[in-house]
Amino acid sequence: MVIDSQLMSFFTAGSLIVIGIFAALFLDNLIKKIIGLAFLADGVNLFIITMGYKAGGIVYIFMPNMTISNFAQNASYPLPFALVLTSIVIGASTLAVMLGLVIVLNKRHGSLSASKILGDKGE
Amino acid sequence: MNELIAVMVILPIASALFLNFLHEKDRTIKILAIVTAFVLPVLALIAPFGTHYFGGYVPLAQNMTIGQDLPALITNTQLFQFHPGIVYIFNSAQQLLIFVLCLIAFLAIFTSLNETKRPSGVYAFLMFMGTASISAILLSDDIFNLFVFFEIAALAQVGIIVASGIKNNYETALKYTLLGNIAGPLLLLGIALLLGLTGNVNITDIIYSLKHGLVNPYSPAILMALGLITFGWMYASGLPPFHTIKSAVYSKALPHGAALLQAFSVFSMVAIGIILLRMFSYIPFTKTAIIGISLLAMVLGITMAIVQTDFKRMLGFLAVGELGYIGIGLGLGTAFGITAGLFQAVNEAIITAFLFIGFGTVLYKTRTADTRKLGGMMFVNPRLALLVLLAGFAMAGVPPLNAFQSKLMLIQASLQSGLPELGIIMILLSIVTFMTFMKAFYTIYMRPKPADLKILDNKIPRSTIISMVVFLIICVILGLFPQLATNSLQTLAAGLV
């Protein structure tokens, strides 16, 4: 049985999103929560990349030996890839900020437990 | 092409980056920050209306020299009409909103630089980055660009909380970031669904695709995109269920920081709310959902404000409650209702900033925000007390101040829309707002000073008083001449109906 690679990719993206939301909401360890959030962001990025996939398509770089018609018909859609690149940069920045905050809070509280550190102190 | 439109975003970012490197150069930081902050509202006033295409990428239909060489595969399709690059739109409504945002930023930066012993380049960096992000959100016609600045604004807000040095600020910052990292990717997922269906991230082009039947406007993916973008809107604005964390964010920032943070929330709410209406107003329950969420924000925000003993937290909840009025205006969906909602947004941003800076003077003199420990502040500086009292009157909608006009318009709009019950709720909640404010005012200013309350000798900086007077003048002018604001907002409102 041949499994459609785009469908599998969508399924993986969906799984990452669901696992990420579950970890962020229900796990107590702050590092695990952050890993869950990274899963969520990666799942969304994979979803966008999968949308840009074109079976049998070519890379969206216009080479000298190509005609405009051939390029327009066969090139995969570049916009999702450009968006994901930006999204990865944003994800890395927010991840760094979250980990930085966790390092400070871990030093103060001697724990990585969200219920102990955050409790009602953050509100 | 209008280059000044892009400068409104580029200038604060460039200044922010430059200020970040000026560590320990206090005088340079002060001069550069104040000059840039002063230029920003001026820029909003002098920039001509129009559209800015980043990279000069106009739609092919508008650039026939490129279009004529392309194959029929492209020229015979809608691709010819679409925008290939990021587009910023600047009209009278954006002018007013960005002017008010930048004016609040200027006064907040002006106050912060004089209230702190040593001006911080990093703190100014965060304030400018936040201002640039919200300006971009207001200008952008590209929903992915909006997402990028949504994330930058969230990071700037976290930085402003961390920089405050207030107890438990790191905890609040982490909580806000964790929630932001759920809301952000879900917003992006909503954008991805729209991209997948329409092949576009330009809002005008997405609307074109929806209205011209290029995609099924009632497909489940569109409805899911609506839900996900609404979730991002609720996070950015601090609408329920994010009202608690948003009010905590305000209370963990310094007063001038909180003044700016609440402006970020108000204008994010307006910008994303307008996008929701532009794209999804044809779906019957969109407006109902906006009204429902806004009602919840009003009721929860204002009722939770009553029980607070920290005046910054009380103001935070009142600010969330006032957001509900804006949402009701947008949700009514009539041109008059939307104009009233946008006018309320302008007023609320000004009044809440006024209140944060005004009550901030109490914190400056006593180092406490706990109303149980405060009292007798009226006799320390009666003029400041009067200014704060007037700010509270403005928030409650007492005539002839500005929020009276916008709240009156909102009540009229709800009556015109056949929803008088909304008008009644708004009146009742305005009374509760007034009572909440008066209770806090009496406790802090009018009751006898507690014996153990220490009032510091430090003099309130003149910049703080000037900022409060400027806010009061704007409140009076907009109260007496509301058409100065509403005339600018009507065109946008009419276009959304």
Interface residues (C-beta under 8 A of the other chain):
Chain A: I17 G20 I21 A24 L25 L30 K33 I34 L37 L40 A41 G43 V44 F47 I48 M51 I68 S69 A72 Q73 Y77 L79 P80 L83 T86 S87 I90 S93 T94 V97 M98 L101 V102 V104 L105 R108 I117 L118 K121 G122 E123
Chain B: D69 L70 P71 L73 I74 F144 V148 E151 I152 A154 L155 V158 V162 N168 Y170 E171 T172 A173 L174 K175 Y176 T177 L178 G180 N181 I182 G184 P185 L186 L188 L189 A192 L195 G196 G199 V201 T244 I245 A248
